[in-house]
Amino acid sequence: MWAWLAIALTAVNLRTAVTGFTPLLEIIGADLGFGVTLSGLLGTVPAVSFGIFGFLAPAVTRKFGLERTATVALGLTALSLLMRAFSPTPVLLVLSTVLALAGIGAANVVVVPLVKAWFADRLALGTSLYLILMQAGQFIAPLLAVPVAEAATWRFSVGIWAGPAAVAGVVWLILAVRLPADHHAPAAVTATDAGRRISRSPTVWGLVILFAMISLSNYGIITWVPAVLTDAGGSAALGGSMVALYSAWGMLAALVVPHLATRMTNPFIVVVGCAIFLVAGYLGLLLSPLDGTLMWMCALGIGVSTFPLCMTLINRRTKSPQTASAVSGFVQGIGYGLACLGPIGLGLLREATGSWSVSLLVLAATAVPGVIAGWFACRPRFVEDSAPQPTKRDADQQSRR
């Protein structure tokens, strides 16, 4: 019961600090005195933080355990969100955002193996649960962001999300104190051995590229779609509501895609279908941003359904929670690291060209490497089996250790 509750509360907090913040960038910028360049940087911070701290999270979990890592991650997030709400300068705003998203980056990684560790016999159900609740948070936060800021202040609108993060941290703490640190201890294997096997797996690299492309799209949409619509003559409220609509489709994807991924031997057709919807959505925004906006945002919302597919495949293509944790960190660390180029790069393209046309075409083009990578990620083989066998040199080094 505690594990279900802890995972559910964690999931709600995995995106609110991002989607509840980006619709307010113009309002915050006017108050603190920064422009589009810093807005692009703030849009990049989530992917950078998720990448760096997601990559480090497996090493922390090996030492302290999954539950304790989740406790610290959510506690750090809650404190940092409060700091962000009271930031008097752009520098402190960026610093607090980095710290908040560092905690979320670690939580992103550990929630995947926690589902496998606690609910291996109900993997599709557990994955759907946390992804649906994550998308619910991603949907609700931008919907409330501008109205709450207008009714109170942007600081209150940003700070309210510290509460749910603190509650999630407390529940993880209750669970963590009841368990030994090595509750999900791995078999005797060094981090170097695990990293070598993972880095040689075509399945893992397929997941990395697929995850990077879909994350680039996701953060590009969340960060810049409001600006695309306002530049075309729409309102700030329209931008926030369209990000909310986009996020709502993720709830449906979270309900459907994990079950498809656990029932289909090779779910590559899901990758192809999502790529088609993504391209249609970007081209729609390019050619007619205000006529058919609902249709384009729905297409983009369906198109990023390869995100829950990646999360499900991390568990489906691994044999143990320990390998799932290592793969989750590797995929999310490198994937978010590559995706961080998106928000700031798209903003710079907008500044250089004077329109969003090139940026939207670049986003549409990311569907191509996503489909190629999806072929390798979806093939029915375990990471442990698909990695090349150790060489004689590897065996000799292991023997000496």
Disulfide bonds with the S-S distance in Angstrom:
none
